[in-house]
Amino acid sequence: MLLPGSPEQAYQARVPVFAAVLDAAQRNAPASGVQVKGIAISQEPPRAEYQPGHPLADPQGYVYYSNVRPVEQMADMISASRSYESAAQALSTVQDLIQRTLRLGDS
């Protein structure tokens, strides 16, 4: 049984675990995608604040809060977004170059 105000009750950050998915048709081909293999739960302890008057305070007066760090989460999100943008731009460039190469034979 979880007691009110216990560290076990605080929300623990969760992080997806990704794995590369290989193309079964081609043995030596590089990874062709990613797949979520599972969700890892953070082992970092919850943040404890001394608030003796709080209704969820433990007998020592501490309230336990989630170990999610919004600033780090935002930085990770921005990094992932920029990585996606650069990969999409590289793919667009490759497609454009292929089209130009194919048009060389038309003239």
N, C-alpha and C positions, 0 to 999 in steps of 0.2 A: 504494500500500500504506500502510495506517495503522500508525504505530508505536505500541507500547504507551506509554501516558502522554502521548499527544499531545492537543492541544486538540480536534482533529477527532473523536476517539473519544468524547468526553463527550456525553451525551444532550442534545439541544437541545429546548427547550420547543416544543410545538406548540399552535396556537390555531385553532379552527374559524372559517371566514369565512362569514358568513351574508348572504343576499340576500332582499329582499322578493319574494314571489310575488304577482303581480297576477291578479285574476279575469279570464279572457279574455272572458267573457260581458258584462262591464260595463267600458266604456272608462274612464270617469271615477271608477270606484270606488277606494276606498283599498286598500292592500295587504291581502290576505286570509290571509297566512301567511308563513312563512319557509322557506328551503331552505338546506342546507349547500352552498356553492359550492366549497369546497376547504379544505385545511388549510395554514396558514401556519407556517413554521418560524422561530422567533425568531432574530434576528441578533445578539442580545446575546452577548458572549463568555462562555465557561464560567468558573466560579469556580476560581481557581488557589490552592492551598495549598502552602506549603513543608513537605514531609515527605520528607527525603532517604532515610530508611530504608524507605519504602513500596515494595512490589514493582512498582507501576505508575508510579513517579516517573520523570520524564524526566531526561536527563543533568544538568540544572541543579538537580534535586531537587524539582521541582514536580509535584503531582498535580492533575489537572483534573477538576472535578465538574460536574454538571449545572447549567444556568442556571435551573432551575425554582425559583420562590420560593414555598414552601408557604403563607406568611402571605398573600401577594397572591392566591394561588389560592383560599384559604379565604374571603377577603373577597369575591372575585368570585362564588364559589358562594353565599354568604349573600345578596349583592345580587340575584343572579338568582332565588333562591328567594323573596325578598320581593317582587320585581317580579311573579313568577308568581302569588303569593298575592293581591296587590292586584288584578291583572287578573282573576283568577277571582272575587274578591269583587265587583268592578264588574259583571261579566257576570251574576252571581247577582242582584245588585240590579236590573239592567235587566230580567231575566226576571221577577222578582217584581213590578216596577212594571207590566209588560205584562199580567201575569195580573190584577192589581188593576184595571187599566183595562178589561179585558174583562169583569170581573165587575160593573162599574158599570152596564152595560146590562141585567143580569139582574134588578135590583130594580124 
